[in-house]
Amino acid sequence: MDINPLFRKKPVALIMKDAAGSEKETQMRRNLSVTDLTAFGIAAIVGAGIFSTIGTAASQGGPAVSLLFIFTALACGFSAMSYAEFASSIPISGSAYTYAYASFGELVAWIIGWDLIMEYAVGNIAVAISWSGYFTGLVRGLGIHIPEFLSVDYLSAMRGHAEALKALAGGQTLDQLSFHLQETYLAWLHAPKIGDFRLIADIPALAIVLFISYMVYRGIREAKITSNLLVLLKLVILMVVIGVGSFYVNPGNWSPFAPNGIGGVLKGISGVFFAYIGFDAISTTAEECKNPRRDLPRSMIYALIITTILYVTLALVITGMVSYKNLAVSDPLAYVFHKNHLEALSGIIALGAVIAMGSVMLVFQVGQPRIWMSMSRDGLLPPRFSKLHKRFRTPGFATIVAATIVAIPALFMNLTEVTDLTSIGTLFAFVLVSGGIIIMNPRGKDKGEGGFRIPYFNSRWFLLPVWAIVLIVMFATSKSAITLSTIEGIEWPEWIFVIVAVVLTVAAIWRQWTIIPVIGLLINLFLMSELGVTNWMRFVIWLVIGLVLYFSYGTKKSRLRNMDIQETVKES
């Protein structure tokens, strides 16, 4: 098989022509302003993480975790600038898939498209299940009880019941079990049965997926209004939390500011970094923006700045209200207010979590069908995925499929074992987008048509000093000497990072590449390497399944492989 067609790149002119279409029925409605796009970014970034991971990070780094949010935002900014340059150059809905098609070629484009399917789907399944838990807790506080067998998924109920039986047989009482075990035990015990099969399903998770998907199906205007409303409510609630909490801050809790040194602060970097992922979903709405070349880059940067200010302020407030030593809990916001006898705010915090997760789901349910639409235009998915609804001008069929693959697993399954696939999938997309800029515009010379371009800083002069600083910090914060046994304990994902880092550093210095996408690629690949062998193996298995589908369908139907590119571009 000739491998050249597999890496054939799609010219930007052809990408733009395909998206524009020759008929009105193929064009989407442009309703989104920079304010709407920024709201989408905030909706995606401020999710359940702000209600959970901030506590663990603070318990390790102390009040200095507030600085970690700033450092992490800068690190995310490297990836955001790569996305912004691509979005300005290729304002099309395919996001990282389209960018990879233009820079790496068709095979890599398919891989990243398949990766994004996993990222968005698995991520929203997990969010829907978490949303259900917060929602049932919220309505329980209002005196409304939803039967356990209607608010727990079947798999969790089965596992929880078995674990609870062991605990009860060991002498514990039902009241001594954790709330989760009590809930799953009662769900299995009280569920109606058909024969030996128990009717257990997470109805709230199904309901939120259907509601969000309906908004997305109806049109980008409806999704925009819903997103803006949810973001406004979310910000108001967090402002209330910060405002009230600031009156209970004890400055003594901020000393020592970094109790475990830089090493302790950096321990929370993975959790803090993942609090920021999601801004990339903004780029999937490019064809529905009023001025995508200008507004997409601006909205990504605005969203990062606003959420960073919010995260830093919240981190300072909660570490001021309670000693950092006590914050290693799953619900740090509720905990600090409980410790200060402000239980009345617990309902507001629960409402904030429900709204936050709902807005995250909305953004990703908007994004996934639009990536499929772009893949379908290129022939890599069946044509129906790119067909727009005659009235709503949205990819209707793709939206229904996206809703189905999220709703059904959320109804019956708990995919906690594979939720890290969302993180590794996101980081992989960041790696390829940063690498794509290196390929498309390595020295920052292409100024484009008035769009955003990454500032040029020569890697020859800046990259080695950056590495020197990183290595000095690593050695200074290491509590044990690096020995042969340390090196032998490095796993193969980490060796991949080391090899790529050396090769990329040499190439960047030799060819004088712009340093920003280089650093973005290295940061994201490092974080990928820290996710462990198990997650990498699951990720590889998913990609292999995708390659089977590509070689059995995509290679035969690809439009790019069956056209005269030069003639097609001239006609445009």
KAPEFEN-V984333 format. One record per run of one state. SS is the DSSP state (helix for helix, strand for strand, loop for the rest). FROM is the first residue (numbers start at 1). LEN is the number of residues. If there is no record, write none. Layout:
BEGIN
ss=SS from=FROM len=LEN
ss=SS from=FROM len=LEN
END
This chain:
BEGIN
ss=loop from=1 len=3
ss=helix from=4 len=4
ss=loop from=8 len=4
ss=helix from=12 len=9
ss=loop from=21 len=3
ss=helix from=24 len=3
ss=loop from=27 len=5
ss=strand from=32 len=1
ss=loop from=33 len=1
ss=helix from=34 len=12
ss=loop from=46 len=2
ss=helix from=48 len=4
ss=loop from=52 len=1
ss=helix from=53 len=37
ss=loop from=90 len=6
ss=helix from=96 len=8
ss=loop from=104 len=2
ss=helix from=106 len=36
ss=loop from=142 len=6
ss=helix from=148 len=3
ss=loop from=151 len=3
ss=helix from=154 len=16
ss=loop from=170 len=4
ss=helix from=174 len=3
ss=loop from=177 len=2
ss=helix from=179 len=12
ss=loop from=191 len=2
ss=strand from=193 len=2
ss=loop from=195 len=2
ss=strand from=197 len=2
ss=loop from=199 len=4
ss=helix from=203 len=16
ss=loop from=219 len=1
ss=helix from=220 len=27
ss=loop from=247 len=4
ss=helix from=251 len=4
ss=loop from=255 len=6
ss=helix from=261 len=6
ss=loop from=267 len=2
ss=helix from=269 len=6
ss=loop from=275 len=4
ss=helix from=279 len=10
ss=strand from=289 len=1
ss=loop from=290 len=2
ss=helix from=292 len=30
ss=loop from=322 len=2
ss=helix from=324 len=3
ss=loop from=327 len=5
ss=helix from=332 len=8
ss=loop from=340 len=3
ss=helix from=343 len=35
ss=loop from=378 len=5
ss=helix from=383 len=4
ss=loop from=387 len=9
ss=helix from=396 len=17
ss=loop from=413 len=3
ss=helix from=416 len=3
ss=loop from=419 len=1
ss=helix from=420 len=21
ss=loop from=441 len=17
ss=strand from=458 len=1
ss=helix from=459 len=19
ss=loop from=478 len=6
ss=helix from=484 len=5
ss=loop from=489 len=3
ss=helix from=492 len=20
ss=loop from=512 len=2
ss=strand from=514 len=1
ss=helix from=515 len=15
ss=loop from=530 len=3
ss=helix from=533 len=25
ss=loop from=558 len=2
ss=helix from=560 len=3
ss=loop from=563 len=2
ss=helix from=565 len=7
ss=loop from=572 len=1
END
